[in-house]
């Protein structure tokens, strides 16, 4: 029955309303059309405006620190921090950065080299998989004709 008390308006921050609620993916704070997850140890029915502001600021800082590096010469290439560590985002795909490389020190040429080497690996894997499929079909057809 307590869920009927949500959404709950906590107050205003930066002249925008701060609301606590529970949604499809769990409890959250809504502020300025942005959503911030509420940790499991904090009850959305008891969260204060100060706690919500701290969560909003933490989320902004996290988003700000997400992008490590961009290149003016190649606007589609971006080096970012992700859930599993730093990676290269290029033309809608993501590429690993080896742990031996410093993502902050990567040059555009080095980043493109990493992208190209990983693309070549994936094309080799997919072509060898296609070859394996056609080889097994041919051998199976030959065995059936005896």
GROMACS elastic network, one bead per residue, 0.5 to 0.9 nm:
[ bonds ]
;  ai    aj funct       b0    kb
    1     4     6  0.57571   500
    1     5     6  0.78343   500
    2     5     6  0.54889   500
    2     6     6  0.76440   500
    2    45     6  0.79553   500
    3     6     6  0.54645   500
    3     7     6  0.82542   500
    3    21     6  0.86261   500
    3    22     6  0.79134   500
    3    45     6  0.83650   500
    4     7     6  0.79061   500
    5     8     6  0.66351   500
    5    21     6  0.89651   500
    5    45     6  0.76653   500
    6     9     6  0.85001   500
    6    19     6  0.89095   500
    6    20     6  0.71060   500
    6    21     6  0.53330   500
    6    22     6  0.71475   500
    6    44     6  0.82736   500
    6    45     6  0.74400   500
    7    19     6  0.64664   500
    7    20     6  0.56466   500
    7    22     6  0.72693   500
    8    18     6  0.86220   500
    8    19     6  0.55295   500
    8    20     6  0.51510   500
    8    21     6  0.62931   500
    8    44     6  0.83350   500
    8    45     6  0.75569   500
    9    12     6  0.85591   500
    9    17     6  0.71621   500
    9    18     6  0.60052   500
    9    20     6  0.63707   500
    9    21     6  0.88086   500
   10    17     6  0.75971   500
   10    18     6  0.55246   500
   10    19     6  0.56426   500
   10    20     6  0.69034   500
   10    47     6  0.82337   500
   10    48     6  0.67538   500
   10    49     6  0.53949   500
   10    52     6  0.82876   500
   11    16     6  0.83883   500
   11    17     6  0.58336   500
   11    18     6  0.55546   500
   11    19     6  0.75336   500
   11    49     6  0.64361   500
   12    15     6  0.57577   500
   12    16     6  0.52836   500
   12    18     6  0.56677   500
   12    19     6  0.89573   500
   12    31     6  0.89345   500
   12    49     6  0.82398   500
   13    16     6  0.53735   500
   13    17     6  0.63635   500
   13    18     6  0.66256   500
   13    31     6  0.80986   500
   13    49     6  0.84936   500
   13    53     6  0.74284   500
   14    17     6  0.83251   500
   14    32     6  0.89915   500
   16    31     6  0.66432   500
   16    32     6  0.60726   500
   17    30     6  0.81111   500
   17    31     6  0.61787   500
   17    32     6  0.73418   500
   18    29     6  0.68289   500
   18    30     6  0.58342   500
   18    32     6  0.79341   500
   18    49     6  0.76420   500
   18    52     6  0.77880   500
   18    53     6  0.84746   500
   19    28     6  0.83123   500
   19    29     6  0.55915   500
   19    30     6  0.51616   500
   19    31     6  0.67181   500
   19    52     6  0.88561   500
   20    27     6  0.73856   500
   20    28     6  0.58541   500
   20    30     6  0.64543   500
   20    38     6  0.86502   500
   20    44     6  0.59775   500
   20    45     6  0.77431   500
   20    47     6  0.78715   500
   20    52     6  0.82715   500
   21    26     6  0.84932   500
   21    27     6  0.56590   500
   21    28     6  0.55590   500
   21    29     6  0.64697   500
   21    30     6  0.78778   500
   21    44     6  0.64641   500
   21    45     6  0.82319   500
   22    25     6  0.78036   500
   22    26     6  0.53820   500
   22    28     6  0.59636   500
   22    29     6  0.86440   500
   22    44     6  0.74818   500
   23    26     6  0.51735   500
   23    27     6  0.59852   500
   23    28     6  0.71584   500
   24    27     6  0.83925   500
   25    28     6  0.84906   500
   25    37     6  0.85946   500
   26    37     6  0.73870   500
   26    38     6  0.77988   500
   26    40     6  0.86193   500
   27    36     6  0.87255   500
   27    37     6  0.61395   500
   27    38     6  0.54085   500
   27    39     6  0.78198   500
   27    40     6  0.80789   500
   27    43     6  0.81672   500
   27    44     6  0.62871   500
   28    35     6  0.63867   500
   28    36     6  0.53915   500
   28    39     6  0.84862   500
   28    44     6  0.75079   500
   29    34     6  0.81589   500
   29    35     6  0.56426   500
   29    36     6  0.50398   500
   29    37     6  0.63145   500
   29    38     6  0.66663   500
   29    44     6  0.84436   500
   29    52     6  0.68151   500
   29    55     6  0.83394   500
   29    56     6  0.79598   500
   30    33     6  0.63828   500
   30    34     6  0.56160   500
   30    36     6  0.64923   500
   30    37     6  0.89419   500
   30    56     6  0.89721   500
   31    34     6  0.53418   500
   31    35     6  0.65732   500
   31    36     6  0.81678   500
   31    56     6  0.79335   500
   32    35     6  0.84247   500
   35    56     6  0.85568   500
   36    52     6  0.87755   500
   36    55     6  0.70228   500
   36    56     6  0.64334   500
   36    59     6  0.68646   500
   37    55     6  0.81593   500
   38    41     6  0.82957   500
   38    42     6  0.66105   500
   38    43     6  0.80023   500
   38    44     6  0.72579   500
   38    47     6  0.89781   500
   38    52     6  0.83015   500
   38    55     6  0.76315   500
   39    42     6  0.56701   500
   39    43     6  0.82829   500
   40    43     6  0.72553   500
   42    45     6  0.87080   500
   42    46     6  0.75454   500
   42    47     6  0.66230   500
   43    46     6  0.53190   500
   43    47     6  0.60363   500
   44    47     6  0.52991   500
   44    48     6  0.87875   500
   45    48     6  0.89114   500
   47    50     6  0.83287   500
   47    51     6  0.63670   500
   47    52     6  0.68907   500
   48    51     6  0.52940   500
   48    52     6  0.62954   500
   48    53     6  0.87017   500
   49    52     6  0.50186   500
   49    53     6  0.61136   500
   49    54     6  0.86297   500
   50    53     6  0.51168   500
   50    54     6  0.62761   500
   50    55     6  0.87463   500
   51    54     6  0.50887   500
   51    55     6  0.63111   500
   51    56     6  0.87107   500
   52    55     6  0.50614   500
   52    56     6  0.61944   500
   52    57     6  0.86491   500
   53    57     6  0.61279   500
   53    58     6  0.85251   500
   54    57     6  0.51593   500
   54    58     6  0.61055   500
   54    59     6  0.86240   500
   55    58     6  0.50757   500
   55    59     6  0.61905   500
   55    60     6  0.86852   500
   56    59     6  0.51835   500
   56    60     6  0.62953   500
   56    61     6  0.87267   500
   57    60     6  0.50627   500
   57    61     6  0.61858   500
   57    62     6  0.85783   500
   58    61     6  0.51284   500
   58    62     6  0.61387   500
   58    63     6  0.86718   500
   59    62     6  0.50272   500
   59    63     6  0.61962   500
   59    64     6  0.85386   500
   60    63     6  0.51523   500
   60    64     6  0.60682   500
   60    65     6  0.86271   500
   61    65     6  0.61613   500
   61    66     6  0.85606   500
   62    65     6  0.52135   500
   62    66     6  0.61414   500
   63    66     6  0.50375   500
   63    67     6  0.76917   500
   64    67     6  0.67250   500
   65    68     6  0.67483   500
   65    80     6  0.83934   500
   65    81     6  0.74773   500
   66    79     6  0.87751   500
   66    80     6  0.54535   500
   66    82     6  0.69978   500
   66    86     6  0.89754   500
   67    70     6  0.75945   500
   67    78     6  0.72493   500
   67    79     6  0.62024   500
   67    81     6  0.62282   500
   68    78     6  0.77753   500
   68    79     6  0.54413   500
   68    80     6  0.50505   500
   68    81     6  0.66476   500
   68    86     6  0.82760   500
   68   103     6  0.74055   500
   68   104     6  0.64199   500
   69    77     6  0.89409   500
   69    78     6  0.60165   500
   69    79     6  0.50510   500
   69    80     6  0.68983   500
   69   103     6  0.80657   500
   69   104     6  0.67021   500
   69   106     6  0.86902   500
   70    74     6  0.80502   500
   70    75     6  0.70506   500
   70    76     6  0.85642   500
   70    77     6  0.65535   500
   70    79     6  0.63569   500
   70    80     6  0.87699   500
   70   108     6  0.88897   500
   71    74     6  0.53798   500
   71    75     6  0.58538   500
   71    76     6  0.82963   500
   71    77     6  0.67079   500
   71    78     6  0.69990   500
   71   107     6  0.88004   500
   71   108     6  0.69114   500
   72    75     6  0.55298   500
   73   108     6  0.83652   500
   74    77     6  0.56835   500
   74    78     6  0.85222   500
   74   108     6  0.79554   500
   75    78     6  0.74291   500
   75    90     6  0.89915   500
   76    89     6  0.77045   500
   76    90     6  0.55647   500
   76    91     6  0.57423   500
   76    92     6  0.83767   500
   77    88     6  0.70219   500
   77    89     6  0.57652   500
   77    91     6  0.70683   500
   77   108     6  0.84391   500
   77   111     6  0.83734   500
   77   112     6  0.84737   500
   78    87     6  0.84767   500
   78    88     6  0.58330   500
   78    89     6  0.52455   500
   78    90     6  0.65582   500
   79    86     6  0.70227   500
   79    87     6  0.58047   500
   79    89     6  0.62416   500
   79    90     6  0.87559   500
   79   103     6  0.70518   500
   79   104     6  0.82442   500
   79   106     6  0.88113   500
   79   111     6  0.84663   500
   80    85     6  0.83980   500
   80    86     6  0.55221   500
   80    87     6  0.55550   500
   80    88     6  0.63324   500
   80    89     6  0.72498   500
   80   103     6  0.84371   500
   81    84     6  0.79932   500
   81    85     6  0.56195   500
   81    87     6  0.64069   500
   81    88     6  0.88833   500
   82    85     6  0.50446   500
   82    86     6  0.56709   500
   82    87     6  0.68802   500
   83    86     6  0.82523   500
   84    87     6  0.85533   500
   85    96     6  0.87582   500
   85    97     6  0.85245   500
   86    96     6  0.74299   500
   86    97     6  0.64505   500
   86    98     6  0.89738   500
   86    99     6  0.89651   500
   86   103     6  0.67692   500
   87    94     6  0.66069   500
   87    95     6  0.57242   500
   87    96     6  0.50213   500
   87    97     6  0.53464   500
   87    98     6  0.88800   500
   87   103     6  0.79614   500
   88    93     6  0.82308   500
   88    94     6  0.55648   500
   88    95     6  0.50009   500
   88    96     6  0.64360   500
   88    97     6  0.68587   500
   88   103     6  0.88742   500
   88   111     6  0.73143   500
   88   114     6  0.86916   500
   88   115     6  0.77857   500
   89    92     6  0.66497   500
   89    93     6  0.57088   500
   89    95     6  0.64220   500
   90    93     6  0.54177   500
   90    94     6  0.63386   500
   90    95     6  0.78118   500
   90   112     6  0.88862   500
   90   115     6  0.79296   500
   91    94     6  0.84240   500
   94   115     6  0.86158   500
   95   114     6  0.76396   500
   95   115     6  0.62127   500
   95   118     6  0.71155   500
   95   119     6  0.87570   500
   96   114     6  0.79993   500
   96   115     6  0.83527   500
   96   118     6  0.82044   500
   97   100     6  0.82823   500
   97   101     6  0.67862   500
   97   102     6  0.84052   500
   97   103     6  0.72046   500
   97   111     6  0.84887   500
   97   114     6  0.74523   500
   98   101     6  0.55972   500
   98   102     6  0.84350   500
   98   103     6  0.89481   500
   98   114     6  0.89670   500
   99   102     6  0.74021   500
   99   103     6  0.89014   500
  101   104     6  0.88412   500
  101   105     6  0.79350   500
  101   106     6  0.75156   500
  102   105     6  0.53972   500
  102   106     6  0.65079   500
  103   106     6  0.53842   500
  103   107     6  0.89593   500
  104   107     6  0.86309   500
  106   109     6  0.81270   500
  106   110     6  0.60091   500
  106   111     6  0.63182   500
  107   110     6  0.52187   500
  107   111     6  0.62065   500
  107   112     6  0.86572   500
  108   111     6  0.51471   500
  108   112     6  0.61753   500
  108   113     6  0.85151   500
  109   112     6  0.51926   500
  109   113     6  0.60615   500
  109   114     6  0.86951   500
  110   114     6  0.62662   500
  110   115     6  0.86904   500
  111   114     6  0.51551   500
  111   115     6  0.63140   500
  111   116     6  0.87196   500
  112   116     6  0.60934   500
  112   117     6  0.85491   500
  113   116     6  0.51406   500
  113   117     6  0.61047   500
  113   118     6  0.86045   500
  114   117     6  0.52279   500
  114   118     6  0.62120   500
  114   119     6  0.85775   500
  115   118     6  0.53415   500
  115   119     6  0.61496   500
  115   120     6  0.86873   500
  116   119     6  0.50668   500
  116   120     6  0.61686   500
  116   121     6  0.86977   500
  117   120     6  0.51925   500
  117   121     6  0.63944   500
  117   122     6  0.89074   500
  118   121     6  0.50747   500
  118   122     6  0.63812   500
  118   123     6  0.87533   500
  119   122     6  0.52010   500
  119   123     6  0.62450   500
  119   124     6  0.86428   500
  120   123     6  0.51635   500
  120   124     6  0.61444   500
  120   125     6  0.86174   500
  121   124     6  0.51801   500
  121   125     6  0.62374   500
  121   126     6  0.87272   500
  122   125     6  0.50675   500
  122   126     6  0.61698   500
  122   127     6  0.85735   500
  123   126     6  0.51545   500
  123   127     6  0.60580   500
  123   128     6  0.85098   500
  124   127     6  0.52161   500
  124   128     6  0.60774   500
  124   129     6  0.85035   500
  125   128     6  0.52220   500
  125   129     6  0.61048   500
  125   130     6  0.86817   500
  126   129     6  0.50416   500
  126   130     6  0.62606   500
  126   131     6  0.86876   500
  127   130     6  0.50994   500
  127   131     6  0.62419   500
  127   132     6  0.86635   500
  128   132     6  0.61289   500
  128   133     6  0.86654   500
  129   132     6  0.50780   500
  129   133     6  0.63028   500
  129   134     6  0.88315   500
  130   133     6  0.51763   500
  130   134     6  0.63813   500
  130   135     6  0.86413   500
  131   134     6  0.53204   500
  131   135     6  0.61057   500
  131   136     6  0.86903   500
  132   135     6  0.51326   500
  132   136     6  0.62354   500
  132   137     6  0.86825   500
  133   136     6  0.53642   500
  133   137     6  0.63204   500
  133   138     6  0.88074   500
  134   137     6  0.51197   500
  134   138     6  0.62561   500
  134   139     6  0.87612   500
  135   138     6  0.52388   500
  135   139     6  0.62983   500
  135   140     6  0.85928   500
  136   139     6  0.52192   500
  136   140     6  0.60393   500
  136   141     6  0.85543   500
  137   140     6  0.51558   500
  137   141     6  0.61683   500
  137   142     6  0.87019   500
  138   141     6  0.51171   500
  138   142     6  0.62402   500
  138   143     6  0.87240   500
  139   142     6  0.50730   500
  139   143     6  0.62200   500
  139   144     6  0.86816   500
  140   143     6  0.52089   500
  140   144     6  0.63434   500
  141   144     6  0.52158   500
  141   145     6  0.66304   500
  142   145     6  0.54220   500
  142   146     6  0.71594   500
  143   146     6  0.58981   500
